[in-house]
Amino acid sequence: MPIVQIEMVKGRTVEQKRAMVEKVTDVLVETIQCKKEAVSIVIREMDKEHIAKGGVLFSDM
């Protein structure tokens, strides 16, 4: 049973998340030959002030 955790900055729509989990699930089913029902995906969203890149908070970019 694959469990995928995806971390990203808040701001995507529910429609974008639906499309993403559908495509990620399809890739897993195809590549590791598991059943679609066996795939679990956890989306962890962070506020822009809780993540930085290159020493700069996303909220400051």
C-alpha positions, 0 to 999 in steps of 0.5 A: 500500500503506497502512501505518498506525502506531498508538501506545498505552500498553501494557495492551490484550489481544490480542483488543482489538488483533485487533478494532482492526486488523480495523476499521482495515483495513476502514475503509481498504479502504472509503475508499481502495478498496485490497485488504485484503491491501495494508494493513499496521498497526504497533502500537507500545506504550509503558510508562506511564512513557514517556508523559505528558499535561498534564505528568504521567506516565501511570504517576502518573495 
